[in-house]
Amino acid sequence: MFKLYYAPGTCALASHIALAEAGAPYTTEKVDFKTNQQNSPEYLGINPKGRVPSLVTDRGILTETPAMLAFIAQSFPQAKLAPLDDAFAFAQAQAFNSYLCSTVHVAHAHKGRGYRWATDEASFADMKRMVPKSVGASFALIERKMLRGPWVMGETYTICDPYLFTIAQWLEGDSVDLAALPKVADHRKRMSERPAVRKALAEQQV
């Protein structure tokens, strides 16, 4: 039995969807950001980074969405959530998820987490102004070059899809025009119709 620590509206949704898609046995526990629970001694004992998601397994605790998604895919190969028998194709899936994690999510974080990179309030405002441009440029690249068509990797659904869906949920809040991203918009709609996505959203009460 796995235990997923999450907060609504965060990237934890990607792993939550993957667990549901895999048919994995899991429970969830909400981390309340409003009360700063992520920095409580109890939660820091689970994840010293003070962030979500965290996935408790029988072998220990995993953090970082790309690692958790790969672990879920490899733990439930029958779900076929990644091209596990093709090292290059699996690396391509990992490359896409790494881009979401290291570039797109970080660009998004500049809207409300400017204190991670600066101390001047004016710097925070400048970072926030850049978010529509930086996130928009990242998604424009995804639209043009990286989203292969009905699913991220092409015809086959993979762990890339719940991750893209999760981060694409933030586009309107980042003032990025979804109308300029028809493939991304179509992907988001297609994902929203999947039973596993509906299950995860219901469990998070989103």
N, C-alpha and C positions, 0 to 999 in steps of 0.2 A: 504494500500500500504506500503510495506517494502522498506527500503533503505539500501543497503549493501555497506559499505566502504571496499575497497580491494586494494591490490597491486599485480600485476602479479607475479607468481612464489612463492606465499606465501600460507599458510594454509587456507586463505580466499576462495580458490577455492572449498574446501569441502562444505562450506555453500552455495556457489553460485550454485553448482550442486544440492544440496538438495532442494533449492528453485525452481529450474527448474523442478526437478523430482516431486515436490509436486504440480506443477501448481500454485504456489503462485504469486500474483501480486507484482512485485518488480522493483526497479530501482537500478542502481549501480553508484558508484562514485569512481574513481581511486585516490588513495593516492600516490603521487610521492615521493618515497623514495630517489631518486637522489637529490632532492632539500630539503630533510629533512622535508617534509610536515607533516610527522607523529608527529613531535614535534612543529608544529606551534601552536600559541594560539588558532586558530580556531578549529584545529582538537583535541587538548587536551581538548577543551570544550565538544567534543563528546566522546572521550575516553582518560581519564587522564593517561592511561598506555602508550600512544604513540605507539600503535601497531594496527595491523589489524588482523582479521576482527572486524568490529562493525556493528551491525544490529539495525537500527532505526525502532521501532514498535510504534503502537498507545498507548502502555502502558509504553514506555520508551526505553532505549537503552540497548542492550545486547552485552556482549563481551565474549570471550572464546569459542572456537569451540565446545567442547562437549556440553556446555549449549545451544548454538545456534542450533546445530543439533537436540537436544532433543526437543527444543521449536518448531522447524519446523515440526518435526514428530507429535508432540502432537497437533499442530494447524491445521494440515491437515490430520486427521486420515484416510480419504478416500484414501490417497496415500499409506497407509500401509508401511511406511518407518521404523517402529519399532513395536515390539510385545507389543503393549500398553495394551493388556488385560491379560498379563502374567507378573507379577511383577518380578519374578526371571529372565525370559528371557530378560526383559528390562534392568535389572541390569547387566546382562552379556554383553549386547551391550554397556552399559555405561562403564563397566570395560575395554572393548577393546578400546573404544575411549579415556578413561582416560590414558591408557598405551601409546597410540600414543602421547597424549598431554604432559604427565609428564615425559616420559622416552625417547621415540624415537625422538620427536621434540627437546628436550633439548640436546640430544646427537648430533644431527645435528647442533644445534646452536653453539656448541663449535668450529666449523670450522671458522665462521666469526664473532662471537659475544663473543670472549674470554674476552673482557673487562667487561663483566657482572660478571665475577668470579675472575678476577685477574688484576694486574696492570703491571706486569713484561712482557716485550715483549717475553722473552724466554718462559714464561708460555703459551703465546698465541700459539707459534709454537708447543709446546708439546701437547696442546689440539688439535690442527689441525691434528697432526700426529695420534692421537688416534681415530679420527672420523671414518675411515674405519672399525676399529675393533669394536668400541662401537655401531655404527649404524648397522654394519654387524651382530653383535651378536643379536641385537634386532630383526632384520628381520629373522635371522635364527630361533629364537624362534617362531615368527609369522608363518614361513613356516612349522615348525615341529608340533606345538601344537595349534595354535590359528586360523589359516585360515582353516575353516572346509570343505570347498569345494564348488562348483563354486563361492559362495559368502561367505563373512566372517562368517556369522552365519549359513551357510549351504546352503539349497536350496532356501532360501528367501532373496531377496535384502533388505538391511536396510541402515540406516544412517552410519553404519560402513564402507560401501563400498566406498562412495566418499572420506571419510577421509583417508582410506588406499591408495586409488588411488593417492590422492594428495601428500602424503608423499613419496610414492614409486616413484613419478616423480623425486625425488631428489637423487635417489640411484647412478646414474652414476656420478653426481657431487660430491658425497661423496666417490667415488672410491670403491663402493661396486659392486661385480661381480653379475650381474643379472642372469647369467647362473647358479649360485649356488642356485637360488631361483625360480625353475620352476613354482611352484604354484602361487607365487607372480607375476611372469612375465605373466602367463596366466590370472590372475585376472586383471592386468593392461591392457592387450590387450582387454579383454572382456569389461571392463569399457569404454575404448576409443571408442567403437562402439555404445555406448548408445546415443540416441539423446540429452538427457539432458546434457551429458558431452560435446558433440560437441557444443551445444548451449552456455554453460558457457565458454568454451575455446574460442569460436569465440567472445563472448562479452568482454572477457579480451584480445583478440587479441594475444593469446598465440599460 
